[in-house]
């Protein structure tokens, strides 16, 4: 799955208004964190992940590992926050950040 530049731009626009729903800390990647990430991606498709890690290299490694583990694509990384996207054809339109944005702005 590879997003086009136009899709990434649209997702960054949506993501700008989102709050992080998953936080990765110094404790590393646990089963609980992966379960939380899975649920958030299933529900919302496009999510912000907060990286409560001091080292920039550690943050990059963790976000790449989370993306690989979940099958999500990294849309954007800024400081201690990353934006992840994974399409869910069965997502609840009331929960999906992507569907809500499309409905709100009339784009498809």
Secondary structure, DSSP 8 states (H G I E B T S, - for coil): ----HHHHHHHHHHHTT--EEEEE-TT---HHHHHHHHHHHHHHSEEEEEE--S-HHHHHHHHHHHHHHHT-EEEEEETTEEEEE---TT--TTT-HHHHHHHHHT--
